[in-house]
């Protein structure tokens, strides 16, 4: 006597898409995919797939895109420029600045606020 067991098919786990704001940053800077891809030295179709979340990004790509967009790599995955939070961006930039630059920025800000 032969026993057969019917197993239900096992579904593959769905691939989670990476959360990022790459497309928003590109649009914020007014660049086409072709222009952004050229600046980052990648193929336009690759950038399209990464922006769509089909292909994962890596640190190297984040650094190249950040250079192309004039921001920090972490900004590409943490800040949506379409919902710009100016004070937070200024604060984050100051945290990364040297002590001398922080003092200079504070002096400029104080002078600006006095004149306003």
N, C-alpha and C positions, 0 to 999 in steps of 0.2 A: 504494500500500500504506500503510495507516494502522496506526501502532503504538499500542497502548494499554498503559498501565502501571497495574497495580493497586497502590495504596498502602494499607498497613494504616492503620486509623484511628489518629489521634494522640490519646492520652489527655490530658485537661487535667491540669495539675499539681495535686496535692492541696493544698488550702489548709491551711497549718499553723496549728494552734490556738495561741493565745497562752498561755503559762504564767503563771498568777497564782493568788492565794489569796483572791479576792474572796468567794467563797461561804463559805470557812472563816472569814474575818474577820466576815462578817455573822452566821454562826451563833455564833461566839465571843462576839459582843456581844448575842446573844439577840434579834435583830431578824428580823422577817419580811421577805420581799422587798418587800411593800407599804410597810412602815415605812422601810426603807432607801431605796427609790426616792423616797419623799416627802422624806426628809432631803436627798437628792442632787438633788432637783428633776428627776427623769427618770421616764419611764413604767415601771411594773413589768415589763411584757413586754420592754422594752429591757434592763432589768437582768437579767432571766432569760436572754435571749439572750447577753448579755455574759458572765455567769457560766458559761454552757454552752460558751463559746468560739466561738459561731457568728458573733457580731459583735465586731469589735475594739474595744478601749477606747482612750481617748486621755488625755493628761496632764490635761486639764480634769476629766474624769470621775474619774481617780485622786485628784485633789486634793479634789473634792467628797465622794467616798466616804471618804477619809481623815479629813476633818473630821467626817463622820457617825459614823465608827467610833472616833474618838479615837486615831488613829495617824498615822504619816507616810506619804505616798504611796508611797515606796519599799518600805515594809513590806508593802503589798498585793501586791507582785510578788516579794518576796524571803523573807518569813517566813510560815511556816504556823503560825498560833497554836494549832492542834491538837497540834503537836509543839513546844511552847513551850520555848525556850532562854533562860531568865531572864537569866543572866549576859551573854549576847550582846546581848540587848535593852537591858540597862542600859548596857553598854559603848557601843553604838551611840547611845543617847540622850545619854550624856555627851559623846561626840565632837561632837555638834551643839550642845551647851550652851556658854554663855559661860564665860570663865575664872572669874568670880565664882560662877556656879552650880556649876561643877565642884568648886571648893573647898568650897562649902557642902555639896554632896552627899557629898564625901569625909569631911567632919567628921561628918555624920549617920551615915554608914556605919561609921566608926570607933567612934562612941559606941554604936551598935547592937551591933556585934560585941563590944565590951567588956562590955556588959550581958548578952550571951547566954551 
